Amino acid sequence: MKNISKIKLNLVTEKLYVEGIVNKLYEDIANYGEGDVKANTLMESILKEENNKSIIGDIVDDFKLAPKFIFTFGTGIGAFYGPIQKLLEGSGVVINEYETYLLIITAIATLMNESDSSLLVKTLKEKGLYSSLKDVMEYIKNSKKVINSVTKNVLGTTYSLSDILGFTALLVPTMNLMSDIINDYGVTSNTLGTMLKGIILATSVYGIKSIVKRIKNKIN
C-alpha cells in the first residue's frame, strides 16, 4: 500500500473541508426562504430584526446619516452582525451591540465612499476602535468576493456592495455560514483571509447543475 505523507493528507483533508463548506453555501442559498418555518423561529427572527433596526436607527439619528442605512441596507447590515461580532470577540475585542453596529456602518459607508464616513471614522478613533474598523472592512470586502464568486459562476456577473446589501437571498445564507465557521473553528481576523482564499476559489468552479439552476431562478 502506498504511503501518504502527512502534508498530502492535510491537503486532501483541507480540500474536502472547503468543498463541504461550498456545497453547503450553494444549497443554503438555493433553499433560502423556502419550506415551512416554525412559529417560534419566525418570531425570534422578527424580534431580532426589529432589535437590529432599532440600534441602526439610533446610530442614524445620532450621526444624522441618510435614511437608506435603515430602509435600504438595514437587513443587510443586520446580516453582518453575527459573524463580525464573533470574529472580533475571537480576536480579543469585546464591545457592545451599538459599537459593533457602528463599526459595520462605518465600514460600509467608507467602502461606498459616503460623505458621512469621515465623522464616523473620527468617532471610532476616539473610541480606540480604528484597528477593528480595518478588520471589519477587510471582512466585508472578503464577503463580497465570496458572494461575487457565486454570482459570477451562476450568472456570469458580479455586484456592487450596495447591491449585495439588498440581496438578502445571497447575503443572509452566506453570513450565517460564515458565522458558523468562525464560531466552530476559532477563526480570527489574522486567519480569515487565508481561509477564504480556498473558499472563493472553490465557489467559482462549483458545478452541481440542479443547485446552480435553482439559484439562477431565485436571483432572476
CNS distance restraints for C-alpha pairs under 8 A (distance, minus, plus):
assign (resid   4 and name CA) (resid   8 and name CA) 6.40 0.50 0.50
assign (resid   4 and name CA) (resid   9 and name CA) 6.40 0.50 0.50
assign (resid   5 and name CA) (resid   9 and name CA) 6.18 0.50 0.50
assign (resid   6 and name CA) (resid  10 and name CA) 6.11 0.50 0.50
assign (resid   7 and name CA) (resid  11 and name CA) 6.25 0.50 0.50
assign (resid   8 and name CA) (resid  12 and name CA) 6.22 0.50 0.50
assign (resid   9 and name CA) (resid  13 and name CA) 6.13 0.50 0.50
assign (resid  10 and name CA) (resid  14 and name CA) 6.03 0.50 0.50
assign (resid  11 and name CA) (resid  15 and name CA) 6.08 0.50 0.50
assign (resid  12 and name CA) (resid  16 and name CA) 6.23 0.50 0.50
assign (resid  13 and name CA) (resid  17 and name CA) 6.10 0.50 0.50
assign (resid  14 and name CA) (resid  18 and name CA) 6.13 0.50 0.50
assign (resid  15 and name CA) (resid  19 and name CA) 6.13 0.50 0.50
assign (resid  16 and name CA) (resid  20 and name CA) 6.11 0.50 0.50
assign (resid  17 and name CA) (resid  21 and name CA) 6.41 0.50 0.50
assign (resid  18 and name CA) (resid  22 and name CA) 6.24 0.50 0.50
assign (resid  18 and name CA) (resid 198 and name CA) 6.71 0.50 0.50
assign (resid  18 and name CA) (resid 199 and name CA) 5.91 0.50 0.50
assign (resid  18 and name CA) (resid 202 and name CA) 7.25 0.50 0.50
assign (resid  19 and name CA) (resid  23 and name CA) 6.06 0.50 0.50
assign (resid  19 and name CA) (resid 199 and name CA) 7.79 0.50 0.50
assign (resid  19 and name CA) (resid 202 and name CA) 6.72 0.50 0.50
assign (resid  20 and name CA) (resid  24 and name CA) 6.25 0.50 0.50
assign (resid  21 and name CA) (resid  25 and name CA) 6.16 0.50 0.50
assign (resid  21 and name CA) (resid 199 and name CA) 7.57 0.50 0.50
assign (resid  22 and name CA) (resid  26 and name CA) 6.26 0.50 0.50
assign (resid  22 and name CA) (resid 199 and name CA) 6.61 0.50 0.50
assign (resid  22 and name CA) (resid 202 and name CA) 6.72 0.50 0.50
assign (resid  22 and name CA) (resid 203 and name CA) 5.93 0.50 0.50
assign (resid  22 and name CA) (resid 206 and name CA) 7.67 0.50 0.50
assign (resid  23 and name CA) (resid  27 and name CA) 6.19 0.50 0.50
assign (resid  23 and name CA) (resid 206 and name CA) 7.89 0.50 0.50
assign (resid  24 and name CA) (resid  28 and name CA) 5.91 0.50 0.50
assign (resid  25 and name CA) (resid  29 and name CA) 6.23 0.50 0.50
assign (resid  25 and name CA) (resid 173 and name CA) 6.96 0.50 0.50
assign (resid  25 and name CA) (resid 174 and name CA) 6.39 0.50 0.50
assign (resid  25 and name CA) (resid 177 and name CA) 6.83 0.50 0.50
assign (resid  26 and name CA) (resid  30 and name CA) 6.16 0.50 0.50
assign (resid  26 and name CA) (resid 211 and name CA) 6.90 0.50 0.50
assign (resid  26 and name CA) (resid 212 and name CA) 7.61 0.50 0.50
assign (resid  26 and name CA) (resid 215 and name CA) 7.86 0.50 0.50
assign (resid  27 and name CA) (resid  31 and name CA) 6.05 0.50 0.50
assign (resid  27 and name CA) (resid 211 and name CA) 6.59 0.50 0.50
assign (resid  28 and name CA) (resid  32 and name CA) 5.82 0.50 0.50
assign (resid  28 and name CA) (resid 173 and name CA) 5.79 0.50 0.50
assign (resid  29 and name CA) (resid 169 and name CA) 6.29 0.50 0.50
assign (resid  29 and name CA) (resid 170 and name CA) 5.97 0.50 0.50
assign (resid  29 and name CA) (resid 173 and name CA) 5.70 0.50 0.50
assign (resid  29 and name CA) (resid 174 and name CA) 7.56 0.50 0.50
assign (resid  29 and name CA) (resid 215 and name CA) 6.72 0.50 0.50
assign (resid  30 and name CA) (resid 211 and name CA) 6.40 0.50 0.50
assign (resid  30 and name CA) (resid 212 and name CA) 7.88 0.50 0.50
assign (resid  30 and name CA) (resid 214 and name CA) 5.75 0.50 0.50
assign (resid  30 and name CA) (resid 215 and name CA) 4.94 0.50 0.50
assign (resid  30 and name CA) (resid 218 and name CA) 7.32 0.50 0.50
assign (resid  31 and name CA) (resid  35 and name CA) 7.90 0.50 0.50
assign (resid  32 and name CA) (resid 169 and name CA) 6.10 0.50 0.50
assign (resid  32 and name CA) (resid 173 and name CA) 6.94 0.50 0.50
assign (resid  33 and name CA) (resid 169 and name CA) 7.58 0.50 0.50
assign (resid  37 and name CA) (resid  41 and name CA) 6.69 0.50 0.50
assign (resid  37 and name CA) (resid  42 and name CA) 6.33 0.50 0.50
assign (resid  38 and name CA) (resid  42 and name CA) 6.17 0.50 0.50
assign (resid  39 and name CA) (resid  43 and name CA) 6.11 0.50 0.50
assign (resid  40 and name CA) (resid  44 and name CA) 6.13 0.50 0.50
assign (resid  41 and name CA) (resid  45 and name CA) 6.18 0.50 0.50
assign (resid  42 and name CA) (resid  46 and name CA) 6.21 0.50 0.50
assign (resid  43 and name CA) (resid  47 and name CA) 6.13 0.50 0.50
assign (resid  44 and name CA) (resid  48 and name CA) 6.01 0.50 0.50
assign (resid  45 and name CA) (resid  49 and name CA) 6.14 0.50 0.50
assign (resid  46 and name CA) (resid  50 and name CA) 6.17 0.50 0.50
assign (resid  47 and name CA) (resid  51 and name CA) 6.16 0.50 0.50
assign (resid  48 and name CA) (resid  52 and name CA) 6.17 0.50 0.50
assign (resid  49 and name CA) (resid  53 and name CA) 6.17 0.50 0.50
assign (resid  49 and name CA) (resid  75 and name CA) 7.24 0.50 0.50
assign (resid  49 and name CA) (resid  78 and name CA) 7.17 0.50 0.50
assign (resid  50 and name CA) (resid  54 and name CA) 6.11 0.50 0.50
assign (resid  51 and name CA) (resid  55 and name CA) 6.40 0.50 0.50
assign (resid  52 and name CA) (resid  56 and name CA) 6.13 0.50 0.50
assign (resid  52 and name CA) (resid  74 and name CA) 7.78 0.50 0.50
assign (resid  52 and name CA) (resid  78 and name CA) 5.87 0.50 0.50
assign (resid  53 and name CA) (resid  57 and name CA) 5.75 0.50 0.50
assign (resid  53 and name CA) (resid  70 and name CA) 6.49 0.50 0.50
assign (resid  53 and name CA) (resid  74 and name CA) 6.27 0.50 0.50
assign (resid  53 and name CA) (resid  75 and name CA) 7.88 0.50 0.50
assign (resid  53 and name CA) (resid  78 and name CA) 7.75 0.50 0.50
assign (resid  54 and name CA) (resid  58 and name CA) 6.27 0.50 0.50
assign (resid  55 and name CA) (resid  59 and name CA) 6.44 0.50 0.50
assign (resid  55 and name CA) (resid  97 and name CA) 7.85 0.50 0.50
assign (resid  55 and name CA) (resid  98 and name CA) 6.29 0.50 0.50
assign (resid  55 and name CA) (resid 101 and name CA) 7.53 0.50 0.50
assign (resid  56 and name CA) (resid  60 and name CA) 6.17 0.50 0.50
assign (resid  56 and name CA) (resid  69 and name CA) 7.53 0.50 0.50
assign (resid  56 and name CA) (resid  70 and name CA) 6.50 0.50 0.50
assign (resid  56 and name CA) (resid  74 and name CA) 7.26 0.50 0.50
assign (resid  56 and name CA) (resid  98 and name CA) 8.00 0.50 0.50
assign (resid  56 and name CA) (resid 101 and name CA) 6.85 0.50 0.50
assign (resid  57 and name CA) (resid  61 and name CA) 6.12 0.50 0.50
assign (resid  57 and name CA) (resid  70 and name CA) 6.38 0.50 0.50
assign (resid  58 and name CA) (resid  62 and name CA) 5.98 0.50 0.50
assign (resid  59 and name CA) (resid  63 and name CA) 6.08 0.50 0.50
assign (resid  59 and name CA) (resid  64 and name CA) 7.96 0.50 0.50
assign (resid  59 and name CA) (resid  65 and name CA) 7.83 0.50 0.50
assign (resid  59 and name CA) (resid  98 and name CA) 7.77 0.50 0.50
assign (resid  59 and name CA) (resid 102 and name CA) 6.94 0.50 0.50
assign (resid  60 and name CA) (resid  64 and name CA) 5.42 0.50 0.50
assign (resid  60 and name CA) (resid  65 and name CA) 4.70 0.50 0.50
assign (resid  60 and name CA) (resid  66 and name CA) 7.05 0.50 0.50
assign (resid  60 and name CA) (resid  67 and name CA) 7.13 0.50 0.50
assign (resid  60 and name CA) (resid  69 and name CA) 7.20 0.50 0.50
assign (resid  60 and name CA) (resid  70 and name CA) 7.75 0.50 0.50
assign (resid  61 and name CA) (resid  65 and name CA) 6.72 0.50 0.50
assign (resid  63 and name CA) (resid 119 and name CA) 7.94 0.50 0.50
assign (resid  63 and name CA) (resid 120 and name CA) 7.67 0.50 0.50
assign (resid  65 and name CA) (resid  69 and name CA) 7.41 0.50 0.50
assign (resid  65 and name CA) (resid 116 and name CA) 6.71 0.50 0.50
assign (resid  67 and name CA) (resid  71 and name CA) 6.33 0.50 0.50
assign (resid  67 and name CA) (resid  72 and name CA) 7.96 0.50 0.50
assign (resid  68 and name CA) (resid  72 and name CA) 4.71 0.50 0.50
assign (resid  68 and name CA) (resid  73 and name CA) 6.16 0.50 0.50
assign (resid  68 and name CA) (resid  74 and name CA) 7.79 0.50 0.50
assign (resid  69 and name CA) (resid  73 and name CA) 4.97 0.50 0.50
assign (resid  69 and name CA) (resid  74 and name CA) 5.71 0.50 0.50
assign (resid  69 and name CA) (resid 105 and name CA) 7.89 0.50 0.50
assign (resid  70 and name CA) (resid  74 and name CA) 4.29 0.50 0.50
assign (resid  70 and name CA) (resid  75 and name CA) 7.92 0.50 0.50
assign (resid  72 and name CA) (resid 165 and name CA) 7.98 0.50 0.50
assign (resid  72 and name CA) (resid 166 and name CA) 6.60 0.50 0.50
assign (resid  73 and name CA) (resid  77 and name CA) 5.97 0.50 0.50
assign (resid  73 and name CA) (resid 162 and name CA) 7.71 0.50 0.50
assign (resid  73 and name CA) (resid 165 and name CA) 5.57 0.50 0.50
assign (resid  73 and name CA) (resid 166 and name CA) 6.03 0.50 0.50
assign (resid  74 and name CA) (resid  78 and name CA) 6.20 0.50 0.50
assign (resid  75 and name CA) (resid  79 and name CA) 6.23 0.50 0.50
assign (resid  75 and name CA) (resid 165 and name CA) 7.56 0.50 0.50
assign (resid  75 and name CA) (resid 166 and name CA) 7.50 0.50 0.50
assign (resid  75 and name CA) (resid 168 and name CA) 7.34 0.50 0.50
assign (resid  76 and name CA) (resid  80 and name CA) 6.74 0.50 0.50
assign (resid  76 and name CA) (resid 164 and name CA) 7.75 0.50 0.50
assign (resid  76 and name CA) (resid 165 and name CA) 4.48 0.50 0.50
assign (resid  76 and name CA) (resid 166 and name CA) 6.12 0.50 0.50
assign (resid  76 and name CA) (resid 167 and name CA) 7.63 0.50 0.50
assign (resid  76 and name CA) (resid 168 and name CA) 6.53 0.50 0.50
assign (resid  76 and name CA) (resid 171 and name CA) 6.95 0.50 0.50
assign (resid  76 and name CA) (resid 172 and name CA) 7.51 0.50 0.50
assign (resid  77 and name CA) (resid  81 and name CA) 6.86 0.50 0.50
assign (resid  77 and name CA) (resid 101 and name CA) 7.83 0.50 0.50
assign (resid  77 and name CA) (resid 104 and name CA) 6.98 0.50 0.50
assign (resid  77 and name CA) (resid 105 and name CA) 7.17 0.50 0.50
assign (resid  77 and name CA) (resid 165 and name CA) 7.03 0.50 0.50
assign (resid  78 and name CA) (resid  82 and name CA) 7.92 0.50 0.50
assign (resid  79 and name CA) (resid 171 and name CA) 7.07 0.50 0.50
assign (resid  79 and name CA) (resid 172 and name CA) 5.62 0.50 0.50
assign (resid  79 and name CA) (resid 175 and name CA) 6.19 0.50 0.50
assign (resid  79 and name CA) (resid 176 and name CA) 7.77 0.50 0.50
assign (resid  80 and name CA) (resid  84 and name CA) 6.13 0.50 0.50
assign (resid  80 and name CA) (resid 104 and name CA) 7.44 0.50 0.50
assign (resid  80 and name CA) (resid 175 and name CA) 6.30 0.50 0.50
assign (resid  81 and name CA) (resid  85 and name CA) 5.84 0.50 0.50
assign (resid  81 and name CA) (resid 100 and name CA) 7.24 0.50 0.50
assign (resid  81 and name CA) (resid 101 and name CA) 6.90 0.50 0.50
assign (resid  81 and name CA) (resid 104 and name CA) 7.56 0.50 0.50
assign (resid  82 and name CA) (resid  86 and name CA) 6.34 0.50 0.50
assign (resid  82 and name CA) (resid 175 and name CA) 7.67 0.50 0.50
assign (resid  82 and name CA) (resid 176 and name CA) 7.69 0.50 0.50
assign (resid  82 and name CA) (resid 179 and name CA) 6.10 0.50 0.50
assign (resid  83 and name CA) (resid  87 and name CA) 5.97 0.50 0.50
assign (resid  83 and name CA) (resid 175 and name CA) 6.49 0.50 0.50
assign (resid  83 and name CA) (resid 176 and name CA) 7.41 0.50 0.50
assign (resid  83 and name CA) (resid 178 and name CA) 6.14 0.50 0.50
assign (resid  83 and name CA) (resid 179 and name CA) 4.08 0.50 0.50
assign (resid  83 and name CA) (resid 180 and name CA) 7.78 0.50 0.50
assign (resid  83 and name CA) (resid 182 and name CA) 6.85 0.50 0.50
assign (resid  84 and name CA) (resid  88 and name CA) 6.04 0.50 0.50
assign (resid  84 and name CA) (resid 100 and name CA) 7.85 0.50 0.50
assign (resid  84 and name CA) (resid 136 and name CA) 6.86 0.50 0.50
assign (resid  84 and name CA) (resid 139 and name CA) 7.70 0.50 0.50
assign (resid  84 and name CA) (resid 179 and name CA) 7.80 0.50 0.50
assign (resid  85 and name CA) (resid  89 and name CA) 6.09 0.50 0.50
assign (resid  85 and name CA) (resid 100 and name CA) 6.68 0.50 0.50
assign (resid  86 and name CA) (resid  90 and name CA) 5.97 0.50 0.50
assign (resid  86 and name CA) (resid 179 and name CA) 7.08 0.50 0.50
assign (resid  86 and name CA) (resid 182 and name CA) 6.74 0.50 0.50
assign (resid  86 and name CA) (resid 183 and name CA) 6.54 0.50 0.50
assign (resid  87 and name CA) (resid  91 and name CA) 6.27 0.50 0.50
assign (resid  87 and name CA) (resid 182 and name CA) 6.39 0.50 0.50
assign (resid  87 and name CA) (resid 183 and name CA) 8.00 0.50 0.50
assign (resid  87 and name CA) (resid 187 and name CA) 6.77 0.50 0.50
assign (resid  87 and name CA) (resid 188 and name CA) 5.54 0.50 0.50
assign (resid  87 and name CA) (resid 189 and name CA) 6.43 0.50 0.50
assign (resid  88 and name CA) (resid  92 and name CA) 6.39 0.50 0.50
assign (resid  88 and name CA) (resid  93 and name CA) 5.04 0.50 0.50
assign (resid  88 and name CA) (resid  94 and name CA) 6.95 0.50 0.50
assign (resid  88 and name CA) (resid 132 and name CA) 7.51 0.50 0.50
assign (resid  88 and name CA) (resid 188 and name CA) 7.34 0.50 0.50
assign (resid  88 and name CA) (resid 189 and name CA) 7.30 0.50 0.50
assign (resid  89 and name CA) (resid  93 and name CA) 4.93 0.50 0.50
assign (resid  89 and name CA) (resid  94 and name CA) 5.37 0.50 0.50
assign (resid  90 and name CA) (resid 186 and name CA) 6.61 0.50 0.50
assign (resid  90 and name CA) (resid 187 and name CA) 7.06 0.50 0.50
assign (resid  90 and name CA) (resid 188 and name CA) 5.63 0.50 0.50
assign (resid  91 and name CA) (resid 188 and name CA) 5.27 0.50 0.50
assign (resid  91 and name CA) (resid 189 and name CA) 6.31 0.50 0.50
assign (resid  93 and name CA) (resid 132 and name CA) 7.87 0.50 0.50
assign (resid  95 and name CA) (resid  99 and name CA) 6.20 0.50 0.50
assign (resid  95 and name CA) (resid 100 and name CA) 6.61 0.50 0.50
assign (resid  96 and name CA) (resid 100 and name CA) 6.29 0.50 0.50
assign (resid  97 and name CA) (resid 101 and name CA) 6.16 0.50 0.50
assign (resid  98 and name CA) (resid 102 and name CA) 6.05 0.50 0.50
assign (resid  99 and name CA) (resid 103 and name CA) 6.19 0.50 0.50
assign (resid 100 and name CA) (resid 104 and name CA) 6.38 0.50 0.50
assign (resid 101 and name CA) (resid 105 and name CA) 6.02 0.50 0.50
assign (resid 102 and name CA) (resid 106 and name CA) 5.95 0.50 0.50
assign (resid 102 and name CA) (resid 120 and name CA) 7.83 0.50 0.50
assign (resid 103 and name CA) (resid 107 and name CA) 6.03 0.50 0.50
assign (resid 103 and name CA) (resid 124 and name CA) 7.54 0.50 0.50
assign (resid 103 and name CA) (resid 132 and name CA) 7.68 0.50 0.50
assign (resid 103 and name CA) (resid 133 and name CA) 5.78 0.50 0.50
assign (resid 103 and name CA) (resid 136 and name CA) 7.01 0.50 0.50
assign (resid 104 and name CA) (resid 108 and name CA) 6.20 0.50 0.50
assign (resid 104 and name CA) (resid 133 and name CA) 7.88 0.50 0.50
assign (resid 104 and name CA) (resid 136 and name CA) 6.69 0.50 0.50
assign (resid 104 and name CA) (resid 137 and name CA) 7.86 0.50 0.50
assign (resid 105 and name CA) (resid 109 and name CA) 5.99 0.50 0.50
assign (resid 106 and name CA) (resid 110 and name CA) 5.98 0.50 0.50
assign (resid 106 and name CA) (resid 117 and name CA) 6.00 0.50 0.50
assign (resid 106 and name CA) (resid 120 and name CA) 5.70 0.50 0.50
assign (resid 106 and name CA) (resid 121 and name CA) 6.52 0.50 0.50
assign (resid 106 and name CA) (resid 133 and name CA) 7.66 0.50 0.50
assign (resid 107 and name CA) (resid 111 and name CA) 6.09 0.50 0.50
assign (resid 107 and name CA) (resid 133 and name CA) 6.41 0.50 0.50
assign (resid 107 and name CA) (resid 134 and name CA) 7.83 0.50 0.50
assign (resid 107 and name CA) (resid 136 and name CA) 6.52 0.50 0.50
assign (resid 107 and name CA) (resid 137 and name CA) 5.11 0.50 0.50
assign (resid 107 and name CA) (resid 140 and name CA) 7.89 0.50 0.50
assign (resid 108 and name CA) (resid 112 and name CA) 6.04 0.50 0.50
assign (resid 108 and name CA) (resid 137 and name CA) 7.38 0.50 0.50
assign (resid 108 and name CA) (resid 140 and name CA) 7.89 0.50 0.50
assign (resid 109 and name CA) (resid 113 and name CA) 6.02 0.50 0.50
assign (resid 109 and name CA) (resid 114 and name CA) 4.98 0.50 0.50
assign (resid 109 and name CA) (resid 115 and name CA) 7.90 0.50 0.50
assign (resid 109 and name CA) (resid 116 and name CA) 7.07 0.50 0.50
assign (resid 109 and name CA) (resid 117 and name CA) 5.31 0.50 0.50
assign (resid 110 and name CA) (resid 114 and name CA) 6.11 0.50 0.50
assign (resid 110 and name CA) (resid 117 and name CA) 5.28 0.50 0.50
assign (resid 110 and name CA) (resid 118 and name CA) 7.89 0.50 0.50
assign (resid 111 and name CA) (resid 137 and name CA) 7.45 0.50 0.50
assign (resid 112 and name CA) (resid 161 and name CA) 7.45 0.50 0.50
assign (resid 112 and name CA) (resid 162 and name CA) 7.63 0.50 0.50
assign (resid 113 and name CA) (resid 117 and name CA) 7.21 0.50 0.50
assign (resid 116 and name CA) (resid 120 and name CA) 6.75 0.50 0.50
assign (resid 117 and name CA) (resid 121 and name CA) 6.06 0.50 0.50
assign (resid 118 and name CA) (resid 122 and name CA) 6.14 0.50 0.50
assign (resid 119 and name CA) (resid 123 and name CA) 6.29 0.50 0.50
assign (resid 120 and name CA) (resid 124 and name CA) 6.42 0.50 0.50
assign (resid 121 and name CA) (resid 125 and name CA) 6.24 0.50 0.50
assign (resid 121 and name CA) (resid 130 and name CA) 7.29 0.50 0.50
assign (resid 122 and name CA) (resid 126 and name CA) 6.32 0.50 0.50
assign (resid 123 and name CA) (resid 127 and name CA) 6.34 0.50 0.50
assign (resid 124 and name CA) (resid 128 and name CA) 6.15 0.50 0.50
assign (resid 124 and name CA) (resid 129 and name CA) 5.05 0.50 0.50
assign (resid 124 and name CA) (resid 130 and name CA) 5.54 0.50 0.50
assign (resid 124 and name CA) (resid 133 and name CA) 7.75 0.50 0.50
assign (resid 125 and name CA) (resid 129 and name CA) 5.73 0.50 0.50
assign (resid 125 and name CA) (resid 130 and name CA) 4.97 0.50 0.50
assign (resid 129 and name CA) (resid 133 and name CA) 6.34 0.50 0.50
assign (resid 130 and name CA) (resid 134 and name CA) 6.70 0.50 0.50
assign (resid 131 and name CA) (resid 135 and name CA) 6.71 0.50 0.50
assign (resid 132 and name CA) (resid 136 and name CA) 6.22 0.50 0.50
assign (resid 133 and name CA) (resid 137 and name CA) 6.11 0.50 0.50
assign (resid 134 and name CA) (resid 138 and name CA) 6.17 0.50 0.50
assign (resid 135 and name CA) (resid 139 and name CA) 6.22 0.50 0.50
assign (resid 135 and name CA) (resid 189 and name CA) 6.19 0.50 0.50
assign (resid 136 and name CA) (resid 140 and name CA) 6.23 0.50 0.50
assign (resid 137 and name CA) (resid 141 and name CA) 6.15 0.50 0.50
assign (resid 138 and name CA) (resid 142 and name CA) 6.12 0.50 0.50
assign (resid 139 and name CA) (resid 143 and name CA) 6.08 0.50 0.50
assign (resid 139 and name CA) (resid 189 and name CA) 8.00 0.50 0.50
assign (resid 139 and name CA) (resid 192 and name CA) 7.81 0.50 0.50
assign (resid 140 and name CA) (resid 144 and name CA) 6.17 0.50 0.50
assign (resid 141 and name CA) (resid 145 and name CA) 6.43 0.50 0.50
assign (resid 142 and name CA) (resid 146 and name CA) 6.36 0.50 0.50
assign (resid 142 and name CA) (resid 193 and name CA) 7.38 0.50 0.50
assign (resid 142 and name CA) (resid 196 and name CA) 7.33 0.50 0.50
assign (resid 143 and name CA) (resid 147 and name CA) 6.30 0.50 0.50
assign (resid 143 and name CA) (resid 174 and name CA) 7.97 0.50 0.50
assign (resid 144 and name CA) (resid 148 and name CA) 6.01 0.50 0.50
assign (resid 144 and name CA) (resid 161 and name CA) 6.74 0.50 0.50
assign (resid 144 and name CA) (resid 164 and name CA) 7.52 0.50 0.50
assign (resid 145 and name CA) (resid 149 and name CA) 6.00 0.50 0.50
assign (resid 145 and name CA) (resid 200 and name CA) 6.93 0.50 0.50
assign (resid 146 and name CA) (resid 150 and name CA) 6.61 0.50 0.50
assign (resid 146 and name CA) (resid 196 and name CA) 7.75 0.50 0.50
assign (resid 146 and name CA) (resid 199 and name CA) 7.33 0.50 0.50
assign (resid 146 and name CA) (resid 200 and name CA) 5.19 0.50 0.50
assign (resid 146 and name CA) (resid 203 and name CA) 7.34 0.50 0.50
assign (resid 147 and name CA) (resid 151 and name CA) 6.38 0.50 0.50
assign (resid 147 and name CA) (resid 170 and name CA) 6.90 0.50 0.50
assign (resid 147 and name CA) (resid 171 and name CA) 7.35 0.50 0.50
assign (resid 147 and name CA) (resid 174 and name CA) 7.38 0.50 0.50
assign (resid 148 and name CA) (resid 152 and name CA) 5.79 0.50 0.50
assign (resid 148 and name CA) (resid 157 and name CA) 7.61 0.50 0.50
assign (resid 148 and name CA) (resid 158 and name CA) 5.04 0.50 0.50
assign (resid 148 and name CA) (resid 159 and name CA) 6.43 0.50 0.50
assign (resid 149 and name CA) (resid 153 and name CA) 6.14 0.50 0.50
assign (resid 149 and name CA) (resid 158 and name CA) 7.65 0.50 0.50
assign (resid 149 and name CA) (resid 200 and name CA) 6.20 0.50 0.50
assign (resid 149 and name CA) (resid 201 and name CA) 7.77 0.50 0.50
assign (resid 149 and name CA) (resid 203 and name CA) 5.92 0.50 0.50
assign (resid 149 and name CA) (resid 204 and name CA) 5.06 0.50 0.50
assign (resid 150 and name CA) (resid 154 and name CA) 6.10 0.50 0.50
assign (resid 150 and name CA) (resid 203 and name CA) 5.71 0.50 0.50
assign (resid 150 and name CA) (resid 204 and name CA) 6.10 0.50 0.50
assign (resid 151 and name CA) (resid 155 and name CA) 5.36 0.50 0.50
assign (resid 151 and name CA) (resid 156 and name CA) 6.51 0.50 0.50
assign (resid 151 and name CA) (resid 157 and name CA) 5.95 0.50 0.50
assign (resid 151 and name CA) (resid 158 and name CA) 5.94 0.50 0.50
assign (resid 152 and name CA) (resid 156 and name CA) 4.06 0.50 0.50
assign (resid 152 and name CA) (resid 157 and name CA) 4.54 0.50 0.50
assign (resid 152 and name CA) (resid 158 and name CA) 5.61 0.50 0.50
assign (resid 152 and name CA) (resid 204 and name CA) 7.23 0.50 0.50
assign (resid 153 and name CA) (resid 157 and name CA) 7.89 0.50 0.50
assign (resid 153 and name CA) (resid 203 and name CA) 7.55 0.50 0.50
assign (resid 153 and name CA) (resid 204 and name CA) 5.38 0.50 0.50
assign (resid 153 and name CA) (resid 205 and name CA) 6.84 0.50 0.50
assign (resid 153 and name CA) (resid 206 and name CA) 7.51 0.50 0.50
assign (resid 154 and name CA) (resid 212 and name CA) 6.00 0.50 0.50
assign (resid 154 and name CA) (resid 213 and name CA) 7.81 0.50 0.50
assign (resid 154 and name CA) (resid 215 and name CA) 7.42 0.50 0.50
assign (resid 154 and name CA) (resid 216 and name CA) 6.18 0.50 0.50
assign (resid 155 and name CA) (resid 216 and name CA) 6.67 0.50 0.50
assign (resid 159 and name CA) (resid 163 and name CA) 5.91 0.50 0.50
assign (resid 159 and name CA) (resid 164 and name CA) 6.40 0.50 0.50
assign (resid 160 and name CA) (resid 164 and name CA) 6.34 0.50 0.50
assign (resid 161 and name CA) (resid 165 and name CA) 6.16 0.50 0.50
assign (resid 162 and name CA) (resid 166 and name CA) 6.80 0.50 0.50
assign (resid 163 and name CA) (resid 167 and name CA) 6.36 0.50 0.50
assign (resid 164 and name CA) (resid 168 and name CA) 7.52 0.50 0.50
assign (resid 164 and name CA) (resid 170 and name CA) 7.46 0.50 0.50
assign (resid 164 and name CA) (resid 171 and name CA) 6.58 0.50 0.50
assign (resid 165 and name CA) (resid 171 and name CA) 7.02 0.50 0.50
assign (resid 167 and name CA) (resid 171 and name CA) 6.07 0.50 0.50
assign (resid 168 and name CA) (resid 172 and name CA) 5.30 0.50 0.50
assign (resid 169 and name CA) (resid 173 and name CA) 6.86 0.50 0.50
assign (resid 169 and name CA) (resid 219 and name CA) 7.79 0.50 0.50
assign (resid 170 and name CA) (resid 174 and name CA) 6.39 0.50 0.50
assign (resid 171 and name CA) (resid 175 and name CA) 6.07 0.50 0.50
assign (resid 172 and name CA) (resid 176 and name CA) 6.07 0.50 0.50
assign (resid 173 and name CA) (resid 177 and name CA) 6.22 0.50 0.50
assign (resid 174 and name CA) (resid 178 and name CA) 6.15 0.50 0.50
assign (resid 175 and name CA) (resid 179 and name CA) 5.98 0.50 0.50
assign (resid 176 and name CA) (resid 180 and name CA) 6.43 0.50 0.50
assign (resid 177 and name CA) (resid 181 and name CA) 6.30 0.50 0.50
assign (resid 178 and name CA) (resid 182 and name CA) 6.14 0.50 0.50
assign (resid 179 and name CA) (resid 183 and name CA) 6.08 0.50 0.50
assign (resid 180 and name CA) (resid 184 and name CA) 5.84 0.50 0.50
assign (resid 181 and name CA) (resid 185 and name CA) 5.78 0.50 0.50
assign (resid 181 and name CA) (resid 186 and name CA) 7.76 0.50 0.50
assign (resid 181 and name CA) (resid 187 and name CA) 7.28 0.50 0.50
assign (resid 182 and name CA) (resid 186 and name CA) 5.45 0.50 0.50
assign (resid 182 and name CA) (resid 187 and name CA) 4.65 0.50 0.50
assign (resid 182 and name CA) (resid 188 and name CA) 7.33 0.50 0.50
assign (resid 183 and name CA) (resid 187 and name CA) 7.13 0.50 0.50
assign (resid 187 and name CA) (resid 191 and name CA) 5.96 0.50 0.50
assign (resid 187 and name CA) (resid 192 and name CA) 5.99 0.50 0.50
assign (resid 188 and name CA) (resid 192 and name CA) 5.91 0.50 0.50
assign (resid 189 and name CA) (resid 193 and name CA) 7.71 0.50 0.50
assign (resid 191 and name CA) (resid 195 and name CA) 6.49 0.50 0.50
assign (resid 192 and name CA) (resid 196 and name CA) 6.23 0.50 0.50
assign (resid 193 and name CA) (resid 197 and name CA) 6.39 0.50 0.50
assign (resid 194 and name CA) (resid 198 and name CA) 7.49 0.50 0.50
assign (resid 195 and name CA) (resid 199 and name CA) 6.99 0.50 0.50
assign (resid 196 and name CA) (resid 200 and name CA) 5.95 0.50 0.50
assign (resid 197 and name CA) (resid 201 and name CA) 6.30 0.50 0.50
assign (resid 198 and name CA) (resid 202 and name CA) 6.10 0.50 0.50
assign (resid 199 and name CA) (resid 203 and name CA) 6.06 0.50 0.50
assign (resid 200 and name CA) (resid 204 and name CA) 6.45 0.50 0.50
assign (resid 201 and name CA) (resid 205 and name CA) 7.05 0.50 0.50
assign (resid 202 and name CA) (resid 206 and name CA) 6.31 0.50 0.50
assign (resid 207 and name CA) (resid 212 and name CA) 7.24 0.50 0.50
assign (resid 208 and name CA) (resid 212 and name CA) 6.28 0.50 0.50
assign (resid 209 and name CA) (resid 213 and name CA) 5.97 0.50 0.50
assign (resid 210 and name CA) (resid 214 and name CA) 6.40 0.50 0.50
assign (resid 211 and name CA) (resid 215 and name CA) 6.34 0.50 0.50
assign (resid 212 and name CA) (resid 216 and name CA) 6.14 0.50 0.50
assign (resid 213 and name CA) (resid 217 and name CA) 6.22 0.50 0.50
assign (resid 214 and name CA) (resid 218 and name CA) 6.17 0.50 0.50
assign (resid 215 and name CA) (resid 219 and name CA) 6.10 0.50 0.50
assign (resid 216 and name CA) (resid 220 and name CA) 6.04 0.50 0.50
